[in-house]
């Protein structure tokens, strides 16, 4: 008999966390698990909802439950929705400390047999005492909290004082595909190309990347992604005199083709959870240059599958990129070992298996 798993998201964007949800919906064994997606993200969550429907997943859209009294008064109605859906497992996907809190409260009120929360990201911003207390209280009632990195797991245990037995690490995984053909992108003959796959947001450290680009006049940079900083970054590139070789591509649906076209993948992020872009780059056998920050340092082995530098340091970033340009044999070896590492440790199947084991454990405990 199949068990129903209700995946809950209150996100209004489509990024790495939402892609992980889709990968889970596609990868969990349908002979054992019946997936359902419940979204309170409103119309802004249409990309997630449409992708779930393409996988023949039943979708329930519920009213948003924002911070404060407006969200709190909708918990009872959300619990009634869960009683109608009757999931065996409720799995909430947290993009920051207090996301999904009313959804989790509704699952506890509806007495769903097993409740799981995945912490996908730690926002680099302090919580107030009241916010931290709410976060601890909600997670203390959850059957299991999965963390996408060991760094996040340590935070849950050391800073929120959650019992270690309640916290499990399940790294993000991606579907593994054969190498894709490249697409036509702006590049200059004989000049190496660096791909920066990240939404244009302060978290992603694009200013550092632009400063590094200024130090590498022979290199073309492709920025794949969109976001609130686009206009500011385009203006900065023009001001720095590098707009002719820094190209803003906007959102790209076919990232595999872009990975196939570039020489190196670069990420200037200041903080991360467990970024899919790094996994995708390694799966495409591309060497990665990124900041030595929690999450990324669990994916990239410095000097073996890529190069890690001090975050926010454009000089160090430029030097690492130049090092690989000057030694293409070493760069290719990093890419080859990166692909093998993803195959071995970070596949979609490995992620789905880890989540399935947690579901089984909670249901056995409940029984």
C-alpha positions as a Markdown table, in Angstrom:
| # | Residue | x | y | z |
|---|---|---|---|---|
| 1 | Unk | 0.0 | 0.0 | 0.0 |
| 2 | Unk | 1.4 | 3.4 | -1.0 |
| 3 | Unk | 1.9 | 6.1 | 1.6 |
| 4 | Unk | 0.8 | 9.7 | 0.8 |
| 5 | Unk | 3.6 | 12.3 | 1.2 |
| 6 | Unk | 2.4 | 16.0 | 1.3 |
| 7 | Unk | 5.3 | 18.3 | 0.3 |
| 8 | Unk | 4.7 | 21.8 | 1.5 |
| 9 | Unk | 6.2 | 25.0 | 0.3 |
| 10 | Unk | 5.4 | 28.6 | 1.0 |
| 11 | Unk | 8.0 | 30.0 | -1.4 |
| 12 | Unk | 7.1 | 32.7 | -3.9 |
| 13 | Unk | 10.2 | 32.1 | -6.1 |
| 14 | Unk | 11.7 | 29.3 | -8.1 |
| 15 | Unk | 15.3 | 28.6 | -7.1 |
| 16 | Unk | 17.4 | 25.8 | -5.8 |
| 17 | Unk | 15.1 | 24.7 | -3.0 |
| 18 | Unk | 12.1 | 24.4 | -5.4 |
| 19 | Unk | 14.2 | 22.5 | -7.9 |
| 20 | Unk | 15.1 | 20.0 | -5.1 |
| 21 | Unk | 11.4 | 19.6 | -4.4 |
| 22 | Unk | 10.8 | 18.8 | -8.0 |
| 23 | Unk | 13.7 | 16.3 | -8.1 |
| 24 | Unk | 12.3 | 14.6 | -5.0 |
| 25 | Unk | 8.8 | 14.4 | -6.6 |
| 26 | Unk | 10.4 | 12.8 | -9.6 |
| 27 | Unk | 12.8 | 10.5 | -7.8 |
| 28 | Unk | 10.8 | 9.0 | -4.9 |
| 29 | Unk | 9.6 | 5.4 | -5.6 |
| 30 | Unk | 6.0 | 5.8 | -6.8 |
| 31 | Unk | 5.3 | 2.2 | -5.9 |
| 32 | Unk | 5.8 | 3.2 | -2.3 |
| 33 | Unk | 5.1 | 6.9 | -2.0 |
| 34 | Unk | 2.2 | 8.9 | -3.4 |
| 35 | Unk | 3.4 | 12.5 | -3.7 |
| 36 | Unk | 1.2 | 15.6 | -3.2 |
| 37 | Unk | 2.3 | 19.2 | -3.4 |
| 38 | Unk | 0.7 | 21.8 | -1.2 |
| 39 | Unk | 1.7 | 25.4 | -2.0 |
| 40 | Unk | 0.8 | 28.6 | -0.2 |
| 41 | Unk | 3.0 | 30.7 | -2.4 |
| 42 | Unk | 0.2 | 32.2 | -4.5 |
| 43 | Unk | 0.5 | 33.0 | -8.2 |
| 44 | Unk | 4.2 | 33.6 | -7.7 |
| 45 | Unk | 4.7 | 29.9 | -7.2 |
| 46 | Unk | 3.3 | 29.0 | -10.6 |
| 47 | Unk | 6.7 | 27.6 | -11.9 |
| 48 | Unk | 6.8 | 25.1 | -9.0 |
| 49 | Unk | 3.2 | 24.1 | -9.4 |
| 50 | Unk | 3.4 | 23.7 | -13.2 |
| 51 | Unk | 6.6 | 21.5 | -12.8 |
| 52 | Unk | 4.8 | 19.3 | -10.3 |
| 53 | Unk | 1.8 | 18.9 | -12.5 |
| 54 | Unk | 4.1 | 17.9 | -15.4 |
| 55 | Unk | 5.2 | 15.0 | -13.2 |
| 56 | Unk | 1.5 | 14.0 | -12.7 |
| 57 | Unk | 1.6 | 15.1 | -9.0 |
| 58 | Unk | -1.7 | 16.3 | -7.4 |
| 59 | Unk | -1.4 | 19.9 | -6.4 |
| 60 | Unk | -3.4 | 21.8 | -3.7 |
| 61 | Unk | -3.1 | 25.6 | -3.6 |
| 62 | Unk | -4.0 | 27.2 | -0.3 |
| 63 | Unk | -4.1 | 30.8 | 0.8 |
| 64 | Unk | -0.7 | 32.4 | 1.8 |
| 65 | Unk | 0.0 | 32.3 | 5.5 |
| 66 | Unk | 2.2 | 35.4 | 6.0 |
| 67 | Unk | 4.0 | 36.4 | 9.2 |
| 68 | Unk | 1.7 | 37.7 | 12.0 |
| 69 | Unk | -2.0 | 37.4 | 12.8 |
| 70 | Unk | -3.1 | 37.0 | 9.1 |
| 71 | Unk | -1.1 | 33.8 | 8.8 |
| 72 | Unk | -1.9 | 32.5 | 12.3 |
| 73 | Unk | -5.7 | 32.7 | 11.8 |
| 74 | Unk | -5.4 | 30.5 | 8.7 |
| 75 | Unk | -3.7 | 27.6 | 10.5 |
| 76 | Unk | -7.0 | 26.0 | 11.4 |
| 77 | Unk | -8.2 | 26.1 | 7.8 |
| 78 | Unk | -4.9 | 24.6 | 6.6 |
| 79 | Unk | -5.3 | 21.8 | 9.2 |
| 80 | Unk | -8.8 | 21.0 | 7.7 |
| 81 | Unk | -7.1 | 20.8 | 4.2 |
| 82 | Unk | -4.7 | 18.3 | 5.6 |
| 83 | Unk | -7.5 | 16.2 | 7.1 |
| 84 | Unk | -9.0 | 16.1 | 3.7 |
| 85 | Unk | -5.8 | 15.1 | 1.9 |
| 86 | Unk | -5.0 | 12.7 | 4.8 |
| 87 | Unk | -1.2 | 12.4 | 4.2 |
| 88 | Unk | 0.8 | 9.8 | 6.1 |
| 89 | Unk | 3.8 | 12.2 | 6.0 |
| 90 | Unk | 4.0 | 16.0 | 5.9 |
| 91 | Unk | 7.3 | 17.3 | 4.5 |
| 92 | Unk | 7.9 | 21.0 | 4.8 |
| 93 | Unk | 10.7 | 22.7 | 2.9 |
| 94 | Unk | 12.2 | 25.7 | 4.8 |
| 95 | Unk | 14.1 | 28.4 | 2.9 |
| 96 | Unk | 14.7 | 30.4 | 6.1 |
| 97 | Unk | 14.2 | 29.9 | 9.8 |
| 98 | Unk | 10.5 | 30.8 | 10.0 |
| 99 | Unk | 9.3 | 29.7 | 6.6 |
| 100 | Unk | 6.6 | 27.0 | 6.7 |
| 101 | Unk | 6.0 | 27.6 | 10.4 |
| 102 | Unk | 2.2 | 27.9 | 10.0 |
| 103 | Unk | 2.2 | 24.9 | 7.7 |
| 104 | Unk | 4.0 | 22.9 | 10.3 |
| 105 | Unk | 1.7 | 24.1 | 13.0 |
| 106 | Unk | -1.3 | 23.0 | 10.8 |
| 107 | Unk | 0.3 | 19.5 | 10.3 |
| 108 | Unk | 0.7 | 19.1 | 14.1 |
| 109 | Unk | -2.9 | 20.3 | 14.7 |
| 110 | Unk | -4.2 | 17.9 | 12.0 |
| 111 | Unk | -2.2 | 15.1 | 13.7 |
| 112 | Unk | -0.4 | 14.0 | 10.6 |
| 113 | Unk | 1.4 | 10.7 | 11.6 |
| 114 | Unk | 4.9 | 11.8 | 10.5 |
| 115 | Unk | 6.2 | 15.3 | 10.1 |
| 116 | Unk | 9.5 | 16.2 | 8.5 |
| 117 | Unk | 11.1 | 19.6 | 7.9 |
| 118 | Unk | 14.1 | 20.2 | 5.6 |
| 119 | Unk | 16.3 | 23.2 | 6.4 |
| 120 | Unk | 17.6 | 24.2 | 3.0 |
| 121 | Unk | 19.4 | 27.4 | 3.8 |
| 122 | Unk | 20.7 | 29.5 | 6.7 |
| 123 | Unk | 20.0 | 33.2 | 6.0 |
| 124 | Unk | 23.0 | 35.2 | 7.2 |
| 125 | Unk | 20.9 | 37.5 | 9.4 |
| 126 | Unk | 20.3 | 37.2 | 13.2 |
| 127 | Unk | 16.9 | 36.3 | 14.5 |
| 128 | Unk | 15.2 | 38.2 | 17.4 |
| 129 | Unk | 14.9 | 36.3 | 20.6 |
| 130 | Unk | 11.2 | 35.7 | 19.9 |
| 131 | Unk | 11.9 | 34.5 | 16.4 |
| 132 | Unk | 14.5 | 32.1 | 17.6 |
| 133 | Unk | 12.1 | 30.8 | 20.3 |
| 134 | Unk | 9.4 | 30.2 | 17.6 |
| 135 | Unk | 11.9 | 28.3 | 15.4 |
| 136 | Unk | 13.0 | 26.1 | 18.3 |
| 137 | Unk | 9.5 | 25.4 | 19.4 |
| 138 | Unk | 8.2 | 24.4 | 16.0 |
| 139 | Unk | 11.1 | 22.2 | 15.1 |
| 140 | Unk | 11.1 | 20.6 | 18.6 |
| 141 | Unk | 7.6 | 19.1 | 17.7 |
| 142 | Unk | 8.7 | 17.8 | 14.3 |
| 143 | Unk | 9.6 | 14.1 | 14.0 |
| 144 | Unk | 12.8 | 14.7 | 12.0 |
| 145 | Unk | 14.7 | 17.7 | 10.7 |
| 146 | Unk | 16.8 | 17.1 | 7.7 |
| 147 | Unk | 19.6 | 19.4 | 6.8 |
| 148 | Unk | 21.1 | 19.7 | 3.3 |
| 149 | Unk | 24.6 | 20.2 | 4.7 |
| 150 | Unk | 26.6 | 19.2 | 7.8 |
| 151 | Unk | 27.0 | 22.9 | 8.6 |
| 152 | Unk | 23.2 | 23.4 | 8.8 |
| 153 | Unk | 22.9 | 20.3 | 11.0 |
| 154 | Unk | 25.5 | 21.6 | 13.4 |
| 155 | Unk | 23.6 | 24.9 | 13.6 |
| 156 | Unk | 20.4 | 23.0 | 14.5 |
| 157 | Unk | 22.1 | 21.1 | 17.2 |
| 158 | Unk | 24.6 | 23.6 | 18.6 |
| 159 | Unk | 22.6 | 26.8 | 18.3 |
| 160 | Unk | 18.9 | 25.7 | 18.5 |
| 161 | Unk | 19.7 | 22.9 | 20.9 |
| 162 | Unk | 17.7 | 20.3 | 19.0 |
| 163 | Unk | 18.4 | 16.6 | 20.0 |
| 164 | Unk | 21.1 | 15.2 | 17.6 |
| 165 | Unk | 19.0 | 12.1 | 17.2 |
| 166 | Unk | 16.3 | 14.3 | 15.6 |
| 167 | Unk | 18.6 | 15.8 | 13.0 |
| 168 | Unk | 19.7 | 14.0 | 9.8 |
| 169 | Unk | 21.9 | 15.2 | 6.9 |
| 170 | Unk | 20.6 | 14.4 | 3.4 |
| 171 | Unk | 22.6 | 16.2 | 0.8 |
| 172 | Unk | 20.9 | 17.6 | -2.2 |
| 173 | Unk | 21.1 | 15.5 | -5.4 |
| 174 | Unk | 20.6 | 16.1 | -9.0 |
| 175 | Unk | 19.5 | 14.0 | -12.0 |
| 176 | Unk | 22.6 | 12.8 | -13.9 |
| 177 | Unk | 22.5 | 13.4 | -17.6 |
| 178 | Unk | 24.9 | 12.7 | -20.4 |
| 179 | Unk | 27.0 | 15.7 | -21.6 |
| 180 | Unk | 25.0 | 18.2 | -23.5 |
| 181 | Unk | 25.9 | 20.1 | -26.7 |
| 182 | Unk | 26.8 | 23.7 | -26.1 |
| 183 | Unk | 24.7 | 26.6 | -27.4 |
| 184 | Unk | 25.9 | 29.8 | -29.1 |
| 185 | Unk | 26.8 | 32.3 | -26.4 |
| 186 | Unk | 28.8 | 35.6 | -26.6 |
| 187 | Unk | 32.5 | 34.8 | -26.6 |
| 188 | Unk | 35.7 | 36.1 | -28.2 |
| 189 | Unk | 38.0 | 33.9 | -30.3 |
| 190 | Unk | 40.8 | 32.4 | -28.3 |
| 191 | Unk | 39.4 | 33.8 | -25.0 |
| 192 | Unk | 38.3 | 31.5 | -22.1 |
| 193 | Unk | 34.8 | 31.7 | -20.9 |
| 194 | Unk | 33.6 | 31.7 | -17.2 |
| 195 | Unk | 30.0 | 30.9 | -16.4 |
| 196 | Unk | 28.4 | 32.4 | -13.3 |
| 197 | Unk | 25.1 | 30.5 | -12.7 |
| 198 | Unk | 23.3 | 32.4 | -9.9 |
| 199 | Unk | 20.3 | 34.6 | -9.4 |
| 200 | Unk | 21.3 | 38.3 | -9.3 |
| 201 | Unk | 21.0 | 38.7 | -5.5 |
| 202 | Unk | 23.4 | 40.2 | -2.9 |
| 203 | Unk | 23.8 | 36.7 | -1.4 |
| 204 | Unk | 25.5 | 35.5 | -4.6 |
| 205 | Unk | 28.5 | 37.9 | -4.5 |
| 206 | Unk | 28.3 | 39.2 | -8.1 |
| 207 | Unk | 30.2 | 42.4 | -7.1 |
| 208 | Unk | 33.2 | 40.3 | -6.2 |
| 209 | Unk | 32.9 | 38.4 | -9.6 |
| 210 | Unk | 32.8 | 41.7 | -11.5 |
| 211 | Unk | 35.9 | 43.0 | -9.6 |
| 212 | Unk | 37.7 | 39.7 | -10.5 |
| 213 | Unk | 36.6 | 40.2 | -14.2 |
| 214 | Unk | 38.3 | 43.6 | -14.3 |
| 215 | Unk | 41.5 | 41.8 | -13.3 |
| 216 | Unk | 41.2 | 39.3 | -16.2 |
| 217 | Unk | 40.9 | 41.4 | -19.4 |
| 218 | Unk | 41.3 | 38.3 | -21.7 |
| 219 | Unk | 38.2 | 36.5 | -20.2 |
| 220 | Unk | 34.6 | 36.5 | -21.1 |
| 221 | Unk | 32.1 | 36.2 | -18.2 |
| 222 | Unk | 28.5 | 34.8 | -18.7 |
| 223 | Unk | 26.1 | 35.7 | -15.9 |
| 224 | Unk | 23.1 | 33.3 | -16.1 |
| 225 | Unk | 20.3 | 34.3 | -13.9 |
| 226 | Unk | 18.0 | 37.2 | -13.1 |
| 227 | Unk | 17.1 | 39.0 | -10.0 |
| 228 | Unk | 16.7 | 42.4 | -8.2 |
| 229 | Unk | 20.3 | 43.4 | -8.7 |
| 230 | Unk | 20.4 | 43.2 | -12.5 |
| 231 | Unk | 20.2 | 46.9 | -13.3 |
| 232 | Unk | 22.7 | 47.8 | -10.6 |
| 233 | Unk | 25.2 | 45.1 | -11.8 |
| 234 | Unk | 24.8 | 46.1 | -15.5 |
| 235 | Unk | 25.5 | 49.7 | -14.5 |
| 236 | Unk | 28.6 | 48.6 | -12.5 |
| 237 | Unk | 29.9 | 46.6 | -15.4 |
| 238 | Unk | 29.6 | 49.6 | -17.7 |
| 239 | Unk | 31.2 | 51.9 | -15.2 |
| 240 | Unk | 34.1 | 49.5 | -14.8 |
| 241 | Unk | 34.6 | 49.3 | -18.6 |
| 242 | Unk | 34.0 | 45.5 | -18.8 |
| 243 | Unk | 30.5 | 45.5 | -20.3 |
| 244 | Unk | 31.9 | 44.2 | -23.6 |
| 245 | Unk | 32.9 | 40.9 | -22.1 |
| 246 | Unk | 30.5 | 40.5 | -19.2 |
| 247 | Unk | 27.2 | 39.3 | -20.6 |
| 248 | Unk | 23.9 | 39.2 | -18.6 |
| 249 | Unk | 22.0 | 36.3 | -20.1 |
| 250 | Unk | 19.0 | 36.4 | -17.8 |
| 251 | Unk | 17.1 | 33.3 | -16.7 |
| 252 | Unk | 18.2 | 30.2 | -18.7 |
| 253 | Unk | 16.0 | 27.1 | -18.9 |
| 254 | Unk | 18.7 | 25.0 | -20.6 |
| 255 | Unk | 21.6 | 25.3 | -18.2 |
| 256 | Unk | 23.1 | 22.0 | -19.3 |
| 257 | Unk | 23.9 | 23.5 | -22.7 |
| 258 | Unk | 25.6 | 26.5 | -21.0 |
| 259 | Unk | 27.7 | 24.3 | -18.8 |
| 260 | Unk | 28.8 | 22.5 | -22.0 |
| 261 | Unk | 29.8 | 25.8 | -23.6 |
| 262 | Unk | 32.0 | 27.3 | -20.8 |
| 263 | Unk | 35.5 | 26.5 | -19.6 |
| 264 | Unk | 35.1 | 27.2 | -15.9 |
| 265 | Unk | 32.2 | 27.7 | -13.5 |
| 266 | Unk | 32.5 | 30.4 | -10.9 |
| 267 | Unk | 30.4 | 31.2 | -7.9 |
| 268 | Unk | 31.0 | 34.2 | -5.7 |
| 269 | Unk | 28.4 | 33.4 | -3.0 |
| 270 | Unk | 28.8 | 34.8 | 0.5 |
| 271 | Unk | 26.6 | 32.1 | 2.1 |
| 272 | Unk | 24.8 | 29.0 | 0.7 |
| 273 | Unk | 23.0 | 25.9 | 1.8 |
| 274 | Unk | 24.1 | 23.2 | -0.6 |
| 275 | Unk | 24.0 | 24.8 | -4.1 |
| 276 | Unk | 22.7 | 22.9 | -7.0 |
| 277 | Unk | 24.6 | 25.0 | -9.5 |
| 278 | Unk | 27.9 | 23.6 | -8.1 |
| 279 | Unk | 26.6 | 20.0 | -8.4 |
| 280 | Unk | 25.4 | 20.7 | -11.9 |
| 281 | Unk | 28.8 | 22.2 | -12.9 |
| 282 | Unk | 30.6 | 19.2 | -11.6 |
| 283 | Unk | 28.2 | 16.8 | -13.2 |
| 284 | Unk | 29.0 | 18.5 | -16.5 |
| 285 | Unk | 32.7 | 17.9 | -15.8 |
| 286 | Unk | 33.5 | 21.6 | -15.4 |
| 287 | Unk | 36.1 | 22.8 | -12.9 |
| 288 | Unk | 34.5 | 25.0 | -10.2 |
| 289 | Unk | 36.1 | 28.1 | -8.5 |
| 290 | Unk | 34.1 | 29.3 | -5.5 |
| 291 | Unk | 34.3 | 30.8 | -2.1 |
| 292 | Unk | 35.4 | 28.6 | 0.8 |
| 293 | Unk | 32.1 | 28.8 | 2.6 |
| 294 | Unk | 29.9 | 26.2 | 4.5 |
| 295 | Unk | 27.9 | 24.1 | 2.1 |
| 296 | Unk | 30.2 | 24.6 | -0.9 |
| 297 | Unk | 33.2 | 23.1 | 1.0 |
| 298 | Unk | 31.2 | 19.9 | 1.4 |
| 299 | Unk | 30.8 | 19.6 | -2.4 |
| 300 | Unk | 34.1 | 20.9 | -3.8 |
| 301 | Unk | 37.3 | 19.3 | -2.6 |
| 302 | Unk | 39.9 | 22.0 | -2.9 |
| 303 | Unk | 42.6 | 21.1 | -5.4 |
| 304 | Unk | 40.8 | 17.9 | -6.3 |
| 305 | Unk | 37.4 | 18.8 | -7.9 |
| 306 | Unk | 37.8 | 22.6 | -8.0 |
| 307 | Unk | 39.5 | 25.5 | -6.3 |
| 308 | Unk | 38.2 | 27.3 | -3.1 |
| 309 | Unk | 39.2 | 30.9 | -2.2 |
| 310 | Unk | 38.5 | 33.4 | 0.5 |
| 311 | Unk | 34.9 | 34.6 | -0.1 |
| 312 | Unk | 34.6 | 38.3 | -1.1 |
| 313 | Unk | 38.2 | 38.5 | -2.3 |
| 314 | Unk | 38.3 | 39.4 | -6.0 |
| 315 | Unk | 42.1 | 39.2 | -6.2 |
| 316 | Unk | 42.1 | 35.6 | -4.9 |
| 317 | Unk | 39.2 | 34.7 | -7.2 |
| 318 | Unk | 40.9 | 36.1 | -10.3 |
| 319 | Unk | 44.2 | 34.3 | -9.4 |
| 320 | Unk | 42.4 | 31.0 | -9.1 |
| 321 | Unk | 40.7 | 31.4 | -12.4 |
| 322 | Unk | 44.0 | 32.5 | -14.1 |
| 323 | Unk | 45.7 | 29.4 | -12.6 |
| 324 | Unk | 43.2 | 27.1 | -14.3 |
| 325 | Unk | 43.4 | 29.0 | -17.6 |
| 326 | Unk | 47.2 | 28.6 | -17.6 |
| 327 | Unk | 46.9 | 24.8 | -16.9 |
| 328 | Unk | 44.0 | 23.4 | -19.0 |
| 329 | Unk | 45.2 | 19.8 | -18.3 |
| 330 | Unk | 44.8 | 20.3 | -14.5 |
| 331 | Unk | 41.4 | 22.1 | -15.1 |
| 332 | Unk | 40.2 | 19.1 | -17.1 |
| 333 | Unk | 41.3 | 16.7 | -14.4 |
| 334 | Unk | 39.4 | 18.7 | -11.8 |
| 335 | Unk | 36.3 | 18.5 | -13.9 |
| 336 | Unk | 36.6 | 14.7 | -14.5 |
| 337 | Unk | 37.0 | 14.1 | -10.8 |
| 338 | Unk | 34.1 | 16.4 | -10.0 |
| 339 | Unk | 31.8 | 14.4 | -12.3 |
| 340 | Unk | 32.8 | 11.1 | -10.6 |
| 341 | Unk | 32.2 | 12.7 | -7.2 |
| 342 | Unk | 28.6 | 13.7 | -8.1 |
| 343 | Unk | 27.9 | 10.3 | -9.6 |
| 344 | Unk | 29.2 | 8.7 | -6.4 |
| 345 | Unk | 27.6 | 10.9 | -3.7 |
| 346 | Unk | 25.1 | 13.5 | -5.0 |
| 347 | Unk | 22.7 | 11.8 | -7.4 |
| 348 | Unk | 19.0 | 12.3 | -7.3 |
| 349 | Unk | 18.7 | 8.6 | -6.4 |
| 350 | Unk | 21.0 | 9.0 | -3.4 |
| 351 | Unk | 18.9 | 11.9 | -2.1 |
| 352 | Unk | 15.6 | 10.1 | -2.6 |
| 353 | Unk | 17.0 | 7.0 | -0.8 |
| 354 | Unk | 18.1 | 9.1 | 2.1 |
| 355 | Unk | 14.7 | 10.8 | 2.4 |
| 356 | Unk | 12.9 | 7.4 | 2.0 |
| 357 | Unk | 14.8 | 5.9 | 5.0 |
| 358 | Unk | 13.7 | 8.8 | 7.2 |
| 359 | Unk | 10.1 | 8.4 | 6.1 |
| 360 | Unk | 10.3 | 4.7 | 6.9 |
| 361 | Unk | 11.9 | 5.3 | 10.3 |
| 362 | Unk | 9.2 | 7.8 | 11.3 |
| 363 | Unk | 6.3 | 5.6 | 10.2 |
| 364 | Unk | 7.8 | 2.6 | 12.0 |
| 365 | Unk | 8.2 | 4.6 | 15.2 |
| 366 | Unk | 4.6 | 5.9 | 14.9 |
| 367 | Unk | 3.3 | 2.3 | 14.4 |
